[in-house]
């Protein structure tokens, strides 16, 4: 497996997210709605893929990661429901409370992303070590 390539894709995704967040800060609510809809569509596609992986590999260790991804996607469905609720009429006090909640959810999501990256690092290092160990044993067995 080419772990470096996967990390490059992840790094590009983080850069893309940063760019989207920076651009969104200056957009109108209509533009934000379009951006949110696209982000939700992208997330739905990723969640669908994760759910397929979880279904295909129920007993495999990878299924735990895929299931975690699917669970995170379900959480994003909750976020989307809150966004839809927010878009209904509410007074300023409700809107401020909803904004506080959304900011807290964003902080939690960033904390989870940080944990996921650290977990991925550990898993990749473990995989590389396991492959190196297998190669050593194979070499010793052939001598």
N, C-alpha and C positions, 0 to 999 in steps of 0.2 A: 504494500500500500504506500502511496506517495503522500506522506503526512504533510510535507512542506507545501505541496500544492493545495491541500485542503485548508491549511492555515492561511495561505495566500488568499483563498476565496473568502475565508472568514474575515481577514483583515480588510479586504475590499468591501465586504458587506458592512463592516463597522464604519468605514470611510463614507459609504453611501448613506448610512443612517445619520451620521454627523452632518453631512451636506443637506439632507432632507430637513433635519431639525433646524439648522441655521436658516434655510430658505423659508421654512414654515413660520418662523418668528415674525416675518415681515408680510405675511400673506393675509388676505381677507378671509372671512369665515367661509365664503363660497369656495375659495381656493383650498382652504384647509379641508373642507368636506371632500373635495375631489381627491386630495392627497390621502386623507384617511380611508376613503373607499378603495383606493389603489393599494394602500398598505394592508388593508383587511383582505383584499383579494389575494395578494402575495402570501399573506400568512395562512389563509385558508388552503392554498395550494401546498404550502410546506407542511401544514398539519395533515392534509390528506396523505401526502407521501410518508410522513412519520407514522400515521396510523396503519398504513399498508405494511410498513416495515415491522411494526409491533405485532400485527396479525400474522405475518409470515414467520416471524422468529420468536414465537412465544416462549420457548425454553432457553433461548440463547441469551447471553449477556447483553448483546446489542439491543435486544428487545427492551431491556430496562431503560436504556437511553432513548430509544424510540418512544417508549411509553411516557417518559418524562417530557419529551417534546410534545407528544399528543396532549398531555395534561396541561402543559404551558399554553398550547393552542386553545384548549377549553377555557383557560383563564382569560385569554384574549377575547374569546366570545363574550365573556362576562363584561370585559372592558367595552366591547362594541355595544352591548346592551345599555351600558351606562351612557355611552356617547349618544345613542339614540334617545334615551330618556332626557338627556341634557338638551337635546335639540327641540324637545317639546317646550312649551311655554313654562317658565319658572321665574320667580322673582329674583332680585339681586342677591338676597341673602342665600337662597337656595343655590344660585349659580356660584357664589363664592364658596359655599360648602362643597359643591361638586368639583370646583377647581382644586380645592385643597385635597380632596380624595384622589383626583386624577394625578396630581403631582406626587402624592404618596405612592400610588400605583407605579408611576414612572420610576421613582426611586427604588422601589422593590424590584422592578423588572431589571434595572441596571445592576442592582446587587446580585440578582440571580444570574445575569449574563456574566458578571465577574466570576462568580462561583463556577459557572459552567465552563468558562475558559480555563480556569485553574484545574477543574476536574478533567477536562480534555487533555491538558498538558500532562497530568499524571497518567492518564490512560494511554496516551501516545508513548510516553517514556516507558511505561510498563510493557507495552507491545514491542517496542524496540528491544528492550532487555530480554523479553521472552524469546524473540527471534534470534538474538545473539546467543542465548543459552542453548537453544535448539541446534544452532549451527556448531557450537562448541562440542556438544554431545555427539552430533553426527560425525564431526571430524575425528573425535576420539574413538568412535566406534569403527571408523574405517582404517585406523592405524593398526 
